[in-house]
Amino acid sequence: MTPTAAEVQDEPFCFCSRGMERRIALAALIVCVVALPLLRYAFLRANSTTFDELTHLQAGYRYWQCGEFANNPEHPPLVKLLAAFPIRHWKISGYPGPCGAQVIKSRQTDLPIAIAIYRSAYGSEILWKARSVLILFPFLLLFAIFFAVRSWFGDLAAAVAVLLFTFEPNLLSNGSLVTTDMAASAFMFISVGAAIEFTRRPSWLRMLGVSLAMGLALASKHSAVLLPVILLATMLVAQIVPGGQSRASYWRIAGSWVLMCVIGVGVLWASYGFRYAALPHEQQPSYDLAATFAAEHMGHSVKATAVLFAAHHRLLPEAYLAGLTDIFTSDSRPTYFFGQRHPAGFWYYFPIALAIKLTIGMMALCVLALCIPAVWKRYGGIVAPLLVFPAIYLAIAMTGKLNIGVRHVLPVIPFLVVLAGLGGAMLLRKSRGSALVAVALIAFFLVSALRSAPHQLSYANEIFGGPNHLHRYLGDSNVDWGQSSDALLSYLQAQHLEGGCAVASGIVEHKPFPCVELPTLIGDMLSPNLPPILPDGFTGALIVQPLAVTWSDVYVPFVAGKPDEVRGAGTFLIYHGSFDLKKLAALRRLDRGMYMLVWMHDPRHALDEFTAAKQDCPDSDRARLNTLFAAARAQLQAVDSK
């Protein structure tokens, strides 16, 4: 029977046969399995240690040695344990106390330990081993995306999705570092996917899968504390939305969710060795959580009440609660955004940062997927619950004031990858014209992503000028997290700039530069010796790494300006000429005074430094100057009274 013209018009364009789609999906998976370690290897060879990596690694080593969970408690132990697994039997020095006896509150002493490891003879080898073993999480997420998308949307969507995942710059770069973001992203995606499948086809095995993934996410990153509520919302949406094919009643969903949470918390306890105390063999609490909240005027807040209740009844491990307390009481930090340094973050930071850091091709595929009616008609029962996680997670992130990088919303990106994969597949099937659009967008994505290799951490899309212009818009781990320190040293040596250069670096873990080192709080305070006084002027090459703006607004004109040269994929900015350094000199005098006060216990000479810094002190550091002035006077009075 010959089809009518209307039937021919409604029939979707056949990109290829079902058998061919299966072969394309398999070929795409094989390509990605080969490409992922190659891309990762190139990234690791080109990028030196970043800000948090060695602090995580030294803590993981200590966990293996003696279960000292009071070390670096602001992150749960799972990723750190895995990263330190290859070195768990090594003999590593640099710790301030015997194993199992040291309480480390946030970064009070873990950075000096990280620096000691970096400067040791085995520092590079340790970092390489840790980075290598963490390839487990990118591979886990790769296979999770492939099989989930294949089950939900077919082979073609799975092929597109795994290609997007493997080459996506933010996932590739953050998934190559010794940090917790990729592990959390992987387990959060798996838990959401398993929850949707449980709602559609309830079984004890699927419920156990949700529980384990939830627990592993909780043991990876504290932001996963949001996950249980998001999973409940996901299952309810999967139950409500038409076409979801849910076979679970509301009572079954509620009861199963409670059991999932219990098992998930059990997995979290297992990561701490089922021990409440942060230190082994310790009977008294290692942390005064109530005092920490009270110091930030949060003693009666909902967050404080919940944490203290859990601590009183020992519902969660002490170190985990200490990490939550650290996050709740320090959830704000200066934010560099579009050429200005703000004292705290704001609600629209993450949407704009994602618009800058995501590729144009993938964003276009996401938008098209949401706008194609056939997507909602055929797959609405899956797409709607899939969107619950990124919507809630991003909305909660937008209410926070800690805006220092898209890595804090990295778990959202795998869901965008899935949505873009579905959009690409729908376009490929719709018509010849739409298939050409899909091929063009995927090709544009691949070209844009590969052009940034092996420096994907500082990726920015073409609308915002690419990596070399990213410093004008975003800061911190979006562009420079210290990963180019070795490249900067190589540049300085190649240019023979010894003595004719000045460098501002935002990270301490770097080899000595043959230049005048400009002041940053962290660099000056962790210097092995009292930092030298700076002159009021300088002539030569002045080089600023964008991370320096994190420590003082004195660097904003350099980061937001138009440098003479941009190197390292936008991670160090080079200016030539004569420079007025009065504010930088004042900042160094302030840091010198703080160094004398804290490390040398010399309030008299510290006051002299603070007085010298007073006239030209940068605005962002004036409050610190006033506080230190008062502390020095109080110490001096105490000394004189004796």
N, C-alpha and C positions, 0 to 999 in steps of 0.2 A: 504494500500500500504506500503510495507516495505521500509524504508529509505536506501539509499546507504551508503557505508562506509564513503564516503566524507561528506555526510550530517550529519551522526552521529558524525564525528570528529568535525564539525563546530558548532554543537549544544552545547550551554553552559551547564555546569554542574548545575543541579537543587539542590541547597542547601536545599530548602524546598518550599512548595507551597506558592502561593500568600497569601492565608488565614493565613498560619502559619507565614509568614513574618509580616503581620499586627499584629498578636498576639505578636510576638517578639518585635516589635516596641512599642506597648502599654506597654508590661511588662518592657521594658528598661526605658521608660519614668516614669513609676510608681516607679521603683527602684531608679532612679535619683532624683525624687521629694522627696523621703524619705531620700536618702543618702546625698543630698546637705546640708540640715540644720544640720544633724548629724555631718558631716565632719566639717562644719563651726563652730558648737558649740565646738567641740573638739579643733579646732584651737584657738578660742577666749579664751578658758579656759587656754590654754598653753602659750599664747603669750601676753606680756605686751604691753603698749603703744609704738607706733613707732614715728618717728621723726615729721611727719607733722600732725598727727591726731588731736591733741588738738588745733593746730593753726587754722585748718579748722573749728573745732567745736565751738571755741570761736567766730569766725567771723560769723558763721551761727546764733548763738544766738543773736549777735548784729544786724544782719539783721532783725530778727523777732521783736526785741525790738524797733528799730527806723529807720530801713532802712539805716544803716551806711555802705554803700558799699565801703567806703574808707578804710575799715578794711580788710586786706589780699586781695588786688585787683588782685594779680597775678593769681588767679583762679576765674572763673565765679561763680555765687552764687547757682546754682541749687542743687548740691550735699550737700553743706553746709546748705542750707535751710532745706533740707529733714533730714539731720543728726541731726540738732538742733530742729526739730519739737517736739519731746517728752519733751524738756526742755524749750520751748519757753516762758512759763509763770513763770519760776523759777526766783529767785532773786540771781544772781551770781555777786560776787564782784571781784576785782582785776584789773579793767580797769583804765587807767590813767586819764580819763576825762569823762565828762558827755556824755550820749548817744546822738549820732548824731553830735558830735563836734570834733571827733578825726580823724585826717588823719594819717594813718599808711602806710608808704612806705615800701613795702616788709616786711623784718623781723626786722625792727628797734625796734618795741615795741611789736609785736604780740607774740614773744617767751616768754617774761616775763609774759604776760597774761596767756599763756598756762601753764607755770610752776606754777603760782598761782592756777589755776584750778586743776592741778595734785596734788598739795600738800594740797588741801582743803579736808574736810571731805567727800565731795560728788564726788570727782574726779573719782573714780572707777565706781560709779553708772552712771555718765554722759556718760563715755566712753562706757560702756556696752549697754546703751540704744541706743546710736548713731550707734554703730556697728550692733546692732540687726535690726534696721529699714532699714539699707542699704542692707539687703538681697533681697530687691525688685529688684535690678539691676541684680544679678546673676540669679534669677528666670526669669526675663524678657528675658535675653539672652538665657537661657536654652530653653524656649518655642519658641523663635524666631528661633533658630537653628533647633529644632525638626521639626517644621511645614514647614520651608523653605526647608530643605534638603528632607523631605518627599515629598514635591511638586515637587522638581527638580529631585531627584535621586531615590526615592522609599523608602519603609518602612525599608528595611535592612540597607541602608546607614544612615537613620535617627537614627536607634537604635545604630549603632556604634558611630555616631557623638555625641549623647547625653551622652553616656558612657565616651567618651574621654573628653568632656567638663566638666562633673561633677567632674572627678577625676584629671584633669590636674592641677599640683601643682601651677603653676604661676597664673592661673585664680582663683583657689580656695583661695590662700593666699591673693592676692591683692584685690580680691572681698570680703574679710572679713574685710577690714580696712576702716577707715574713710578717704578715698582719692577719687580722681576724676577719676582714671584710668578705673575702671570697668564700671561706668556709660557712659563714653565716648566710651568705646569698644562696649557696648550694642547698643547705639544709632547710632554709625557709621555702625555697621553691619546691623541693621534694615534699615537704610537709603539706603545702597547699595543694599540690597535685594529688597527693595521696588522700587528702581530705575530700576533694571533689569526687575522686573515684569511690571512696567509702560511701558518700551520700548516694551515688548512683547505684552501686552494687555493694551493699553492706556485707562485711565478713570480718571475722576475728583477725584474719591475717592483715587485711587492709587497715583495721583499727590499730594493730600493733605497728604497722609501717608508719602511720601518722605519729604515734606516740614516740617511736624511736627518733624519727626525724626532728620532732619538736624538741626532745631532750638534747639531741646533739646540737641543735641551733642554740638552745639555752646555754649549753656548755661552751659555745664558741664566742658569743658576743652578748653584752648586756642588753643591747637594743632588742634582742629576741624576747625580752620580757613582755613585749606587745603581742607576740605571736599567738598565745592561746586565745585571746579575745578575737584576733583577726581570723583565726581558723573557725571559731564558732560563727562569726559573721559570714564567712565563706560558705560554710555548710548550710546555713539558713537561706542564703541567696540561691544556692544550688537547689534547695528544696522548693523555693517559692517560684523561681523564674520558669516560664513556660518552655517546654522542650528540654528540661534538665534531666528527664527520665529518672527522677529520684525514686528509690524504693524504700527509703527510710522514713519512718514517722518522726514527728517533732520530739516525742518522748525518747525515741531511740537515739536521735541525734544528741539530745541533752545528756542522757545517761552515758553514752559513749564518749562524749566530750569530757565529762568529769573523769572518767577512767583514763582517757588519753592524757589529761593533765597530771594525774597521779603518777602514771608510768613515766611521763616526760620529766617530772621533777625527780623521780627515782634515777633516771639517767644522769641528770645534773649532779645529784649526790654521788653517783658512781665516779664522776670525773674528779671529785674531791676526795676519793677514797672512802666515802661514807663517813667522813669525819667532820664534826662541826667546827672544831678549833682551827684557827688559821695556822697555828704553829703546832708541830707534833709534841706530844707529852706536855702540853700546856693546859692548865686547869682554869686560869683566869683569862678573861677576854683580852684579846690583843688590841682591840680598837674600842674607843669610847664613842660610839656612834651618836649618842644623844648630844654629846658635847660638840661634835662636828656640825650637826644640824643647828644647834644653838648659836654657834659662832657665826653662822650665815643668816641668823634671824629666821630660821625655818623650823624651829623646835615644835611648833604646833601645826605644821603643814600636813596635808594628807600624805605626802610622800614620806615624811618623817614618821608619822603614825604607823604607816604600813610596814616600813623597814624595822622600826623598833618592836612592833608586835611580832614580826617574824623572828627577830633576834631573841626576844624574851621566851618564845615558845620553841626556839630552835627548829623552825620550819625549813630554813635554808642554811647552807654553810656560812660560817662567819665571814670568810674571805669574799664570798659572793655578795653578801650584804654590805661589806666594806666597799666593794667596787660600785655597787648601786649608790651608796652614800656619796662616794667621790663624784659620780656622774651627776647626781641630783644637786649637789652643792657647788659644782663648778661647771654649770651648763651654759656658760657665756664666755666669750673670748673676742678680742678685737677682730674685726672682719675687714679685709681689703676688698673693695668692690667698685669697679669702674672709676679707678683713679683716686679713691678716697678711702681713708682708714676709719672705720666706724667702731665705736666702743663695744658694740654687741651686734649680733645678727638681726635679721628681720624676715618677715614671712615670705617675701617674694624671692629670696635668695636662691633656693634650690630649683624652682622652675626655670629661672633665667640661666643658672649655672648648667642645668641639663641641656637647655637649648643651645648653649655654647659648646658643650663637651660632647654631645651626641652627634653622630654623622647625619648629614642632610638626607642621605638615601634612606637610612633606617627610620628617621622621623617621618619622612614622607610616606613610607610603607605603613607605618602605624596609623597615621591620619587616614589614609585611603582605606585601611581595613575597617576602621570605625565608620566610614562613610558609605561602604558598600552594603546595600540592603540585604543581599544574599548572605552576607556574613551573619547577620542577626537572624535571618530566616532559618538558615541551616545549622548554625553553631551557637546561637544565642544562649542555649542552656549551658555551654562550656565557657563562652567568652565572658558572660556576666559575672559568674563567681571568680573567674581568673582576674578580673579587674578590681575585685574587692581589696586584695592585698596591696597593690601599688597605690590605690586611692587612699586607703587608711594610713599606710606607712608614710607616704609623702605628706599627707595632711598633718600628721603628728610631727613629722620633721619640720614642717613649716611653722609650727608654733614654738619651736625651740630657738635659742639664741646662739647656738654653737654652729656657726656657718664657716667651716674651714675646708670644705672639699666635697665633691660629689661622691667620694667614697663612702660618706655617711648615709647615702641613699642608694648605694650600689645594689642592694637586694631588689630594687625596683627594676633594674635594667634587664635581667633575664625575662621578666614578664613582657617588657617591651619587645624583646627579641622574638618571643613567641607570637605576639600580636603582629609584628612585622612579617614574620614567616608566613602567617595565615594570609595577610594582605598580599604578599608576593604571589602565593599560590593561587589565590582567587583571581588576581590580575592575569596570571599566566593561562588560566582556564577560560577567562571571560570572552576574549576576542583577540584577533591578531594585533589590533592596535594596542589594547591593554597589555598584551604579552610583551610587546616591544617596550612599553613604559616600564614594566616590571624588570625586564632585562637591563634597561638603561639605569634604573635606580640601584639595582644590585651591583652592576658594574661600577657605578659612581661610588657606591659604598666601599667596594673593594679597593678602588684606586685611592680614595681618600684615606682609608685605614692604612694601606700599605705604604703610602707616602710618609706617614708618621713613624714608621718602624726604623730603628729599634727604640724610638723615644716616645712611645705611646702615652706615657704618663702625662706629658704636657700637650696632649692633642687638643686642638680646637678646630671647629669646622670652618669651611671657606667663607661663610657669611661674616665671620668675625676675624678674618684674615689669617687663619691658621695659627700654629704654635708660636711663631715669631711675634705675633701681636697679642697673645693671650695675657701678657703681663699688664696690659692696659685695663683689663676687665676683671680678672680673677687672680687670687693669690693662693698661698699655702700649697697643699697637696694637689691642687688643680694643675699647677704649673711647675713648681719647684719644691721638692721635699728633700733636697740634699742629694738627689740622684746623679747630679752632674759634677760633683766635687772632683772626681778623678779627671774628667774631661777638662775642667777649668785648669787644673794643675798642668795638664799636658799642653794646653794653649799657652799658659804663661811661660813654660819652658821653651816652647817652640818660638815664641816671640822675643825671648831673651829680655824680659821686662824686669829682671831682678833689680830691686831698689827704685824703679821708676813706676811703681804701681801701688794701688791701694785696693783692698778687697773687703767687701761686706758679705759675709756668709751667714746664713741662718741656722746652720747645723754645726755641731762640735766634732762629729765623727768624720774628720777629713785630715789628710796629710798636710803638714805645714806648707803654707804658700810662701813663695819668695818675695813677699810684698808686705807693706804696712797693713796690718789687720785692723779694720774699722770696728767700732764697738757694737756689740749686742749683749744684752743682759746675760744670756745663757753662755756665750763664749767667754765673756769677761769673768763671770763668777766661777766657771769651771776651769779657768786657766790654772796651770800648775804654779804660776808665779804672778805677782802683782802686775796687772797690765800697765804698759808704759803710757805716759802722757802724750797726747796727740798735739801736733802743731795746729795753729789756727788756719793755715792754708796749705795747699798741696798743688803741685804741677806734675802732670803725667797721665797715666791711664787709671781711671777710677772704675772699678768693676763691682757691680752689685748683683747678687743673686736675689730674686724676688722674695724668697722666704725671709729675708732680713726685715722686710716691712712688718712682719709679725711682731717684732720686738720693739719697734719705735716708729712714730710717724715721721721722723727725720728722714727716712728713706723714701717716703712717698713721692717726692718730686723726681727722684731717679727712676723709680719703678714705673710711674705713670707717664714719664716724659718720652722723648724720642732719642734713644741712644744712637751713638755713631755706628755701633756694631751690635748685632744680636747673634749669639752663638749658643751651642748646646740645645738646639730646638727651643729657644726662648728661655733657657734657664740661667743664662748670665748675660748681663747687659753692660756694654763697654762704652765709656765716655772718655774723650781725650780733651785736655786743656788744663786751665787753672781753676781751682775750686776753693770756695770759702768753707772752711771746716769748723767754724766757731761752734755751731750746735753739736756737731759730732765730738768736738773736743770737750764740750761741756758734758755730754753724755758719758764720755770716758771718765771724766773726773767724778761723776756721780757713781759710776760702777766701781771705780777705785775706792771711793769712800765706803761703799757697801761691802766690798771685799775686805777692807781693813776692819770694818765693824763686825762682820760675820766670822771671818776666818782668822784674822790677826788679833781680834779683841783689843783694838786700839781706837777708842772713841775720840781721843784728842786729835789725832791726825785725820781721822775720818771727817770730823767737823771742818777741818781746813779744806778737804776735797769738796765737801758739800757747798761750802762758801764760794769756792772757785767755780762751781757748776751753776750757781744760782742765776746769774744774769742771762746766760744763753741756753738754759735748759729747755729741751723740746717740750711742747705742751703735753704730749702723751705721757711724759715722765715726771711732770711737776708734782703730781700727787705722791709719787714714790719718794721724790726728794724731800717733801715736807714730812712724810712719815719717818724717813730715815734721820732727818734733822732732829726730830723729837726723840727718837730712840737713842741717838748718839748723846744728846744732852742728858737723858735719863741715866745712861750708862756712866757718863763722866761724873755726874753728881754722886752716883753710888760709889764710884772709885774714890772720889775726893772725901766722901764722908767716912771712909775706912781709914 
